[in-house]
Amino acid sequence: MLILLKEIHKHLSRNYLVTLALFFTALAAKAENGHELWLRKHNVNPVNVVCSKNSATLNIARQELQQGWQGKTGATIVLTIRSDESIWSDGYKLGASGIQANTELGILYGVYELLRRQQIGQPINDDVSNPSYEYRILDHWDNLNGTIERGYAGNSIFWCNGKDSLAVTEKDELLWREYARANASVGINGSVLNNVNASPKMLTGEYLKKVKTIADVLRPYGIKIYLSVNFSSPVILGGLKTSDPLDTEVITWWKTKVKEIYSLIPNFGGFLVKANSEGQPGPQDFGRTHADGANMMADALKPYGSIVMWRAFVYSPRERDRARQAYAEFLPLDGQFHENVIIQIKNGPIDFQPREPFSPLFGAMKKTSVMAELQITQEYLGQSNQLVFLSTMWEEFLQSDTYKEGAGSTVARCTDGSIFPQKYTAIAGVANIGLDTNWCGHHFAQANWYAFGRSAWNNRLTSENIADEWIRLTFSPHQTDQPMSSNISDWQRLFLFPVKQMMLQSREVTVNYMMPLGLHHIFAGDHHYGPGPWYAPKGLRPDWTPPYYHQADTNGIGFDRTRTGSNAVSQYNEPLRSQFNELETCPEIYLLWFHHVPWNYKMKNGRILWDEICYHYDTGVQQVRQFQKIWNQVQPYIDEQRFTEVQSKLRRQCRDAQIWKDGCLLYFQKFSRRPIPLDIEHPVYDLNDLKKMDFSTIKTLEE
Ligand code: GCV
């Protein structure tokens, strides 16, 4: 990969003169702050839109066409709502002269696709496009005081603190409309408005009134509202003696609450629940099961046709291996959940790590609807300081073969209804959106929001496709920035190509400098930013400390999940179970996830494990430095504001990658007792200094 990066760099240098010539043009390029996302304004041609119906959604569709048309001047586009067997749900058919769909929302999605294709220069040939998942949802971990758990782009766009916290201004509504439009443009059709660590206050009358206002703004764009609920709400809000899901008063309390919600929000989508996990209350507090709790809520929602998303993110400090727990707790309940319950499972068995094998629960539950939960916000992948395009990670996950019904039983097919006849199909992503002008903190983090929506609509799209689209939409020169547009092929060669390669490699690069070869959860502190393989404060539960996960000692490193270890391998289907179990056949990307491996173990390339670890960390650092060079060379093709902001983030990423490498190598070296190979750069930081740093604050590092 490093060689490829060097090629890009060389390629760019050869074109230095062209680059220089364009430099002055770029200076004149319009400043952009990123707020318009991938929906930037551009020159448009007049178009004649024919649609026999009017509605809020269709009016948006019409307006989008008129404000974004780049096709033939004066063309006529017909929008037709007529059912067609080849189209399902909110899918659509695109043709040269119009869009056909079963639903108004299908028309709107078709309009966004048509405009996207015009903008990126893709043909339109009588294509039908149907969504892979019926529910494509953003989970906001927004607290009612305006802070966001694991949010790195400012405060909540929905909630705030202070005496006017429930007031809604025109500015709020405008922002929510922009948010809804961005979501609809990539096919997202649901938003959970509050943190899964849910405040019971969410269900009070005053908060529900605000939820109604948000729902009204989002509705024309096809975005349904969902709420995270606290399982103890009947006691805390309703004054009941218990929240036992089998208690009749509790059942009535939820039914009445649901009725109240529907009187305000007729298209309310349902609940998301984190129960008996990380201190949240749940049915087990009353000796009941997850199924008892989920079914009670599902029954309250059923008359309205809505759903409960019940999370499988559970683990207790007493278990020997956290990676085994969701499967161990949920699989025995398969078949017990009511039809409108969907079990929401994180992509990996632990917690959104830079690399995890897929959770074995995918493909295991045959009689229950299951959905994947991805994390768009980069809690464990550099937050909003680092350029990491997550689409490649999600692609790896969705295309992982579970072998449940033989080869080809990918996670994508196990969740989208192709293999199991699940009543509901869904996918969720934890949002990375906040009040920052560019919404996501890092300009490139917008690509992850975009990629989530696009993959939720079509789980077979490749990351390369998605990155290509996103770069063209987000950065292509404005037609007004002459002579940039006359140099479009230069732009493709000198901007699109290198930036796309950088994005596509970025997740692997991050794995290299953070946690190569299957290492996981070796972060410092609770903020999950910098390295902390040493982090183990006295009294903290072991599964919240990195030594629990890396298990480094003088013999070797890695978590033994083989048959003779925790036996987590047994949760996978054959041939994976045996493949993961054997040191020789375990893919090296998961080596230290499944095995405790001696430091002198011979890797496939002939190096010993310790050396291989050193090379991975070093390669990661060098790769980020290449990113910096690549970005500096694309300056002529981008406005100054976005260029400078990304440049400064890359500077920080370079430094933090170095900290990761130095911290991890110096710490693990205490166990390996081996030298760092002489042909790689040796650490520049001191381990004792790194141990004292608080990586979550820029200040400590830059001062
Ligand atoms: C919302 C991880 C995160 C928590 C998060 C939790 C979850 O543990 O660090 O912030 O809580 O996952 O997904 O519930």
Residues whose N, C-alpha, C, O or C-beta is under 5 A from the ligand:
A	BS01	GCV	E149 N197 F313
